[in-house]
Amino acid sequence: MLRNVGIVTSFEKRCLMKTRQESKGKKHLGTRDLTLIGALSALWIVLHLTIGPLGFTLFRLPVLCDVAAYSTLLLAVWILGKLGGALLVGITGSAITLLLRPGAFQILGFAASAVVFDILCLAVRHEVSKKLVKIIALAVITIVSAYFAGAVIGLIFMAGSLEWSLTYWAGWHAVGGLLSVIVTLPVISALERAKVRRLIYGGVYGQPQKSFYAR
């Protein structure tokens, strides 16, 4: 009887080990991920309807629009850690924002840049890390994505000249992208200290997810 118990226990351990490995290897979005995408899309919408227009009204510059977009996308990469999460947040949030603010077609430039951002994040494996190399890489990815958004918005939705769009307007968007990184990384650090991601996902069979501080 004890031997049988030992065999069952050993079998269960092997099953749990296999399940953990499969779970860690999953790259598709699950139900919980889709719920988070909905919440982050709502954040995208709120920020674009509040601080985005406010910043443009006060400074006539798009930097706070970039903060609204890329702070949300950075949070998406941190908490989801999978390809498709950030781009779904950007596309969903932009579509609803456009419904709430008809005529604000510049938001489509941010939607397009969310796709670019998500693809470029493959270079850092969709991880937000405290390692200097990864922080620099993530900053470059964000700045490039913001620059892309500025170029698209300037050329297509603001009917600006090629030179103005690629230098002045896209340049200010790039500044907004850098500001997004500066603002968001401390927020992510605070959320890690509060173990927010562990509370949401709970790790795999009680095993905590890889921490920002351990990367």
N, C-alpha and C positions, 0 to 999 in steps of 0.2 A: 504493500500500500504506500509506504513512504517512498519506495522507488518510483512508483507511478506518479506520485505527487511531484517528485523531483523531475521526472520526464516532462510533465505538463508545465511546470515552472520554467524549465529550460526552453521549451517550445514557445511559451508565451513571451519570454525575453527576446527570442529570436524574431518573433512577429513584431514586437514593439520596436526593435532595432530597425527592422526593415521598413516599418511604417514611418519612423522618424526620418530615415534617409530619403524615402519617397516624398515626404512632406517638404523636406528642405529643398528637394530638387524641383518641386513644382514651380513653374514660371507663369502659369495661367492665372487669371484673376478669379477668385472665388466669391461666394456670396458676401462674406464680410468685407472683402475688398471693394465690391460694388457699392456697399453701404457707405464706406468711407469716401468713395468717389463722389457719391451724392452729397455728403456733408462738405467736402472740399469744393465741390461745384457751387454750393450755396455760399461758401466763404468768398469764392471768386466773384460771384454776382454782387454780394454786399460791398466788397471792397471797390469794385468797379463802378458801383452806383454812388459811392460816398467819397472816398479819398481821391479816386481818380479824377473826377470832375472838379473837386475842390482844388487839387494841385494845379490843374490846367487853368482854372479861373484865377488863382492867386499869382502864378508865376508864368503863365502862358507857355509852360513846358510840360512834356509828357512823363517826367521822371516818376511821379507818384502813380501814374497808370501802370508803369513797369513794376513798381513795388507791389501793386495789387495783383498783377499777373504772376510774377516770378517768385514772390514769397509763397504763394499758394502752390505753385508747381514744385518748389523745393520741398515743401512740406509733404507733397504727394510722393515724391521720390523717396524721402526719408521713411515715411510710414508704410508705404506700399512695397517699395523695393522691387518693382516688376515693370517690364516693358508694357506699355499700354495704359498704365494708370494716369500718368501726367497728361498724356494727350487726350484721354477721355474727360478729364477734369476741364482742360482748356476748351475743348469743343463743346461739351455740354454747357459749361458756364457761359461761354460766348453766345451760344444759341439762345439761351434764356435771357441773357442780358439784352440781346438785340430785340427780343420780343417785348421786354419791359421798356426799352428805349429805342423805339423805331427810328431809323435814320442814323444810328450810331454804328455805321458800317466799319469804322476803324477797328472795332473789336475783332473783326475777322482776321486782321493782321496778327493779333495776339493768338487767335485760334491756330493759324498756320504755324506760328512760331512755337506753339506748344508741341506740335508734331516734331519739329526740328529738335527742340529741347529733349524730348523723350528719346529720340533716336540717338542723339549725341551722348546721352547719359549711359548708353551701353558701354562707353569708354571707361566709366567708373563703376560698371556693373550695378547701376542704380543704387549705389550706396552713398550715404552722407557720412563722412569720416572726419575725425579730428586730425588725421595725418596731413601734414602741410602739402604734400604732393597732390592728394585728392582734393583738398580745399582749393588749391590753385586751379586744378583741372575743372572742378565744379564752377568756380568763378568764371573761367574762360568760356565754358559751355553756356552759362547764363548770359554773359556779355554778348557772345556771338548770336544767341537766340534773340536777345533784345535788339541787337543791331539789325538782324533780319526783319524783325517786326517793324522797326522804324523805317527801313527801306521800303517795305511793302506798303505801309500806311502812307508814307510821304509820296511815293510814286503813283499809287493807285487811288487811294481814298482822299488825298489832299491835293492831287493834281500838281504836285511840285515838280520842279525841274530835276533832272537826273543828278546834277551836281549838288543841289540843295538837299535832296533826299538822302544821298549817300554820304554826305559830310555832316551838315548841320543837324538835320532831323534824326537820322540814324545814330549820329554821335551822341545826342542827348538821350536817346533810348538806351544806348550802351551804358551811359552813366547811371541811368535808372536800374539797369541790370546789376551793375556792381553794388549799388545801394541796397538792392534786394538781398544780395548775399550777406552784406554787412549787417542788415537788420534781422535776417532770418536765422542765421547760424546760432546766435545766442538764444533765440527762442527754442530752437531744436535742442540745444544743450540743456535748457531748463526743463523741457518736456521729457528728456531722457532721465534727468535727475528725479523727476516725478514718476518715472516708470510708466508713462502713459501707454507706450506701445505694448508693454507686457500686460497691462490691464486690458487692452483691446484684444490682443491675440492670445495672450496667456502662454506663449511659447508652444513647444510641441511636446505633449504629454508631460507638462510640468517643467520642461526645459526652457529657460528664458531665451529670447531671441538675442542675436549678437548685438551687443551694445555699441552705441556711438563711441564710447570711451575705450572699447576693446578693439576697435578696428584699426 
